[in-house]
Amino acid sequence: MTAEKKRRNSNLITYGIVVGAYLIMEILLKTGHLSSHLTGLLVPMTYYAVIAVALNLCVGILGELSIGHCGFMCIGAFASAFFSKVTAETLPTAPRFFLAFVIGIAAAALFGFLIGIPVLRLKGDYLAIVTLAFGEIIKNVINAIYLGIDNNGVHVSLNNVMELNMEPEGQVIINGAMGITGTPRNSNFTIAVIVLLLSLAVVLNLMNSRDGRAIMAVRDNSIAAEATGINITRYKMMAFTISAAIAGAAGVLFSHNITSLTATSQYFGYNASIMILVYVVLGGIGNIRGSVIAAVILYLLPEMLRGLNTYRMLIYSIVLIVMMLFNWAPSAVEWREKLVGKARNATQRRSA
């Protein structure tokens, strides 16, 4: 079997896992076997898988440690929610939601490009610290903005609503730390899975393309890559911008799954960024399929263990340790390789 065919089969397995999980959840949902609590977790579970894919593109494929991807998710969330709130009464649901996706992704990609210009000149811990600072700055700036619209246009203040000086019929869109309220709840599990599949298609096709091989060459040895004529800056910017855009798509799903959007630390702060990084590390750095699986398991596990309130975090910690050992311990890696080799040999014997 050629390497190209192996990659194609691996990609098909990844898509098949996502589609299979979606079909199982839909069957359980239609037959009433999912509780209302678990049903409410389906969309969040999926957009966390999307942003895990985005971060793995930056950390695993590009090789740059970013702890600020929740900032790009925040930008996508607020840009799309702003558009949906303003056009809620003038545009039909389907085109409005599609345009909200376009705007959220474009805004996150733009900020990714602008932030990438100075940030990607740094390496290692310095780059991680700067991206972390970027995420915190975005969150705090949005919490300080008051923005409204009336017949005279857009009004912005950094102090309070009264200083917007709008007409009586004007509408406050962003109300400081209270954020945006009344965003149309257009996200659902089907749309979220479609976005996840598109994100996987973009990242996996990029990895297997000429550009993707150049990005991985920069990751492995930037000096050697530059010596062979690869434009390091171009490929770093490409990967970082695409990663930010996918994080923005996760933000659109997030903002249209709740009615009140606020830039809180719970969703867009340091701890949220670290949590997503944990998904990437436990799923395997550079392993896109592993990021999706880890995000789903580690997001659902604490919620499903709420009944065991006393031992919930203990069980969660044990699962984290087991997953880390299973993915990275040399003996576990050797055992997995032997198991895969035996399965491959058995398949070849049956086909022969």
N, C-alpha and C positions, 0 to 999 in steps of 0.2 A: 504494500500500500504506500503510495507516494505521500510526501509531507503535505502537499496541497490537499489531497483527499482527506487526510487525517484532520487537518484544520477545518475543512468543510463539515466533516462528520461531527467534530467537537462543537462547532457553532450550531449545527442542527439539534444536537442534544441539549444545548443551552436553551434554545428557543422552545424545544419540546417540553422541557421541565417547566418553563413559565406558562406555556399554554395548558399543559396538563394540570398544573396547580390551579390555574384559573377555572378550568372546566369542573374540577372537583369542588372548588368553593362555590361556583355557581349552582351546581347540583344540590349541594348541602343547603344553600340559601333558598333555592326554589322549593325544596321539600320541607323547609322549616326546621332543619337540624342545626342551624347556627343561632346562637343566642344574639340578642340585640347588642350586647356589649362587644362580642367578637365581630359582628357585622360592622360595627363602627370603627373597627381597627383595620379593615381591609384596605381602605384608601391610604391611611397613614403608613401602613406596612409597605405599600407599594412605592410611595414617593420617597421613603427612606432608602429603599432598594435602588431607586433612580439616582439619588445623590451619592450613594455608595459607589455605583458604577462611575459617576463623574469623578469622584475623588480618586478612585483606583486608576483612572486614566492619568491623573496628575502624579500620583505617588508611585504607582506600579509601572506604568508605561513610560512616563516622562522621567521619573526618578527624582522628583522635587517634592519635598514634604510641605504640604499646605495645611494649615489649621484654620483657614478662614473661609472655607467653602460655604458655611452657613451664611456668610455675608452675601454671597452671590444668590443664594436661595432667598434671602431676605429682599434683595433688590428685585428679583423676578416676582416675588409674592406681591410686593407693594406696587410695582409698576403695572402689573396685570389687574390687581384689585382696583387701583385708581381708574384705569380705563373702563372696567366693567361697571363700577359704581357710577361713573359719569354718563355712560351710554346705556344704562339699564333700561331706560324707558324709550330709547330711540332706535335700538338695533334688536333684531330677533336673537334668540338665545344661541343658536348654532353659529352664525357668523361672528357674533360678539365674543363667544368663548374661543373660537379659532383665532380671532385677532388678538385676544388677550394673551394667548399662548405666544403668538408672534412677537408681541410687544415685550412680554416678560423675558423671553429667550434673548431677544435683541438687546434689551437693557442690561441683562446679566453679562452677555458676550461683550458689550461695549465696555463695561466696567472691568471685565476680565482682561481685555486688551489694554486698557489704560493703566490698570494696576500692574499688569505684567511687564510693562516697559521698564519701570525702575526695579520691581521686585525680582525679576528673573536674572538680574545682574548679580544677585546674592546666591549663596549656596548654604545648604545644611541648616543648622540651627538659626542662622540669621534670617533666612528666607521664612522659616516657620514662625519666628517671632513677628516679622513684618506682616505676614498674612493674618496672624492672630490679631494684631493691632488693627488691621483693616476691617476685619469682621466686627470688632468691638466699636470702631468709629462709625461704621455704617449704622449699626443698631442704635447708638446714642444720638446720631444726627437725626434719624427718622423719628425718634422719640421727642425731639425738640422742635419738629416742624409742625406748624399749623397752616393748612392750605384749604382755601375755599374757592368757589366759582360762582359768579353772578353774571349779569348782562354786560358788565364792564370788563370781564375777563377773569384771569386767575389772580388771586391774592395770596401772598405768603407772609408769614410772620414767624419769628422765633421766640416770641414772648407769650402771647395768649390769643384766644379767639377774638377778643374785642378789638385787637389792633389790626384785624383783617380789614375793618372798615367796609364791610360788604353791604349791599342793599338788603332790605328785609327778606326778600324772596331768595337770597343767595343760599348756597348749600355748602356746608363744611364737609370736606372730603377726608382730610387727615387732621385729626384732633389731638395732636401732640402724643403724649404717652398712651392715650386711649385708642390711638390708631384709626383704622377704618372699620366702620360698622355697616352692616347691611349689604355686604358683598353677596351677589347671587351664588347659591350653592349648586354649581354646575358640575363639579367633579363627582365621578362615580367610579366603581371598581373597574368597569370595562374600559373607560377612558384611561384610567391610571395604568392598566396593564398594556394598553396600546402604546402609551408613552414609554413604558419600560421596554417594550419590544423594540421600539424605534431607537431608544438610547443604546440598547445592546447592539442593534444593527450598525449604528454609527461607529461605536467604539470597536467592535469586532472587525468590521470592514476596514477601519483605519489601521488597526494592528496588522492586518494582513496585506496592506497596500505598500507601495513604495515609500510613501510619506511615513507610514507607521514604522517601517524598518529603519528609516533615517532617524526617527524620534528615539527608537530603542538603541540605535547606535550612539546617539548623543548621551543617552542615559548610561550606557556601559562604559564609554570612554570618550569624553568630549574632545580631548586633544587629538586622538586618532581620527575621530569623525571630521573634525575641522581640517585635518591634514589631507583627507580624501576629497575635500571640496564641498562638504555638507555645510549649509548655512545654519549654524547653531541657533542664532537668534530667531530666525524665521520659524524653525521647527518647534522651538520652545514656545514661542508665541502662539503657534497654531494649536498645539496640544492644550496649552493653558486656557486659551479662549474657548475652544470646544468644550473643555471640562466645565468652565464657568457657565456656558450656555445650557448644558445639560442640568447643572445645578439650578439654573433659573427656571427650567421646565418643572423641576420638582417643586419650586416655590409657587408656580402657578397652580399646580394641583393642591398644594397646601392652602393657599389663600382662598380657593374656591370650594374648600371642604368645610370651612367654618364661616360663621356669620360675623364674627368680630376678630379682626386681624390686628395684633399688637406686636411690636418689636421687643419681645421679652427675652430674657436670658434663657428661659426654659426651652425656647424653640430656636433661637438664633445666637446664643451666647457661646462661651468657651466650652462649657460642659457638653453642649449639643455637638460641637465640632469634634471633640474628643470621642464622643460616642460613635460618630460616623467613622472616625479613624479606626476605632476598635473593630467595627464591621469589616473594614478593608483588611486589617492585619490578620484577624482571625479567619477570614475567608481565603486569605492568601494574597500577598502583594503581587499584583500582576495577573491574578486569577479573577477574571470578570465574573464567571459563573459562581465562584466561591463567595464573592462579595454579595451577590443577590441572595444566596442561600443563608449566609451568616446574618444579613440584615433582617430577613424574614424570621429566622429562629430567635435571634437575640432581641428583636422588637416584641414579638408575641410572648416570649417566655415570661418576662416579669408580669405582664398583664394576665396571663393565664394562671399564674401562681398567686394571685391576690387572695385567694381563699386560704392559702397557707401564709398568712400575714407574718407570723413570727419567723418562719424559716425561708421566706421568699428570696431575700437577697443572698442568703447562704447558698441556696440551691443554684441561684443565678451565677454566683461566683464559682461554684464547683463546675458548672457547665462551661464557663469561660476557660477555666484551667484545662478541662478535658479537651475542648476544641483546640486550644493552643498546642497541647501535646500531640494531638492527633495530626495537626497540620504541619508541625515543625520539628517534632522529636525525630532524630535520625532513624531510630528503630521503627517508628510508626511509618515514616516515609518509605523505608525499605520494605516493610510488610505490605504497604499499599501497592508498591511497584511489582512485587511478586504476585499479588492477587490479580492485578491488571494483566500481567504477563500470562498467567494461567488461563484467565478468561479469554484473552486474545488467541492463545494457542488452541483452546477448545473450540472457539468459533471457526478458526481456520481448518481444523480437522473435520468439523461438520460440513463446511462448505466444500471441502475436497471430496 
